[in-house]
Structures are given as C-alpha cells and as structure tokens.
Amino acid sequence: MLGGFNMCWTDSKTTLADLPKQCSPSSLAAVTRARATIDGVPINIRQYLVTSSIVKASLPKGNTFGIKEPSTSFLVTGWFPLLRPLAPGKHTLRGIIDVKNYGTIDVTYRIMITE
C-alpha cells in the first residue's frame, strides 16, 4: 500500500445501494496527508484515485473484516499508483498517510528486481 484507501461492504446496516455513497472519493477526506516515494523520488499519489466496481464475495467465518454474513459485496476507493517496470536491482517504495482521529500509517517496501 503506497496510498490510502477506503473499503466498504454490505452488512445488516449497509445495502448495495449505500456502497457508492459510502465509498465515494469524499470518504477519503479524513486523509490529511498522502505521500509516496520510489527510491526517494516523490510521486503525486493523489493523481491515482480509483474507485472499483462492486465485487461480490463469500467469506469464511472469523474473516479478517469481522463480517458475519456468509456473503457480501465490496467497493474500494483509494489511491493506487501504477508503476512502470523498475530496473533490475534493489528498490525502496514508501507510503505515508495521516488519517484524522487515527494517526499515521507509514509503510516501507524493500524489493529486489531480478529481471
């Protein structure tokens, strides 16, 4: 994750019709800072705003999301940069977002491209 995102799903309180509004780009207003770098070079993460299609899913009991219903529908809105292929060698990808009333999420990936 180099950028921030909001994931919404249906449950006993949220219907399929609620998802587009609940997961609209304005749902990211709590993100007060979004920054990303590749090998120390900044990229404009906010230019990569994407909203997914609605996806149906069946989830097992005890799933990570805490969804109790056996099936649900998801929608995701967020900043997802598409990268050109990186040259062979070591690279560092870093993403930092500040979320109001939550804190800072700071993720660093160190990767090796072999071919």
QUIKA-V111671 format. One record per backbone hydrogen bond with DSSP energy under -0.5 kcal/mol. NH is the residue of the N-H (numbers start at 1). CO is the residue of the C=O. Records with the same first field share a line. If there is no record, write none. Layout:
NH = CO / CO
//
This chain:
6 = 77
8 = 75
10 = 73
11 = 14
18 = 15
19 = 15 / 16
20 = 16
22 = 18
23 = 19
24 = 21
27 = 24
28 = 25
29 = 26
31 = 28
32 = 30 / 98
33 = 98
35 = 96
36 = 43
37 = 94
38 = 41
39 = 92
41 = 38
42 = 40
43 = 36
45 = 43
47 = 44
48 = 45
49 = 46
50 = 78
52 = 76
55 = 74
57 = 72
59 = 57 / 70
63 = 60
66 = 63
72 = 57
74 = 55
75 = 8
77 = 6
78 = 50
79 = 4
80 = 48 / 78
83 = 81
89 = 113
91 = 111
93 = 109
94 = 37
95 = 107
96 = 35
97 = 105
98 = 33
99 = 103
100 = 30 / 98
102 = 99
103 = 99
105 = 97
106 = 104
107 = 95 / 105
109 = 93
111 = 91 / 109
113 = 89
114 = 112
//
